[in-house]
Amino acid sequence: MKHIILKWYPVILAFLMLLYSVGYGMMGMTEEAQYSAHWPGTILLFAIAIRQRRTT
């Protein structure tokens, strides 16, 4: 289980941030939802960049 979490934590975190943004949108806070909607993509892009730079 630990191996799965360590491998997939960026996807899990991005999904949680997506739900966070959708929650803001459903509460009527559209500006906050638009701001936080960029977080999942950024998290995934940084995870890809970090994994490409690893030597092991």
Secondary structure as UniProt FT lines:
FT   HELIX           2..26
FT   TURN            27..28
FT   HELIX           30..36
FT   TURN            37..38
FT   HELIX           39..53
//
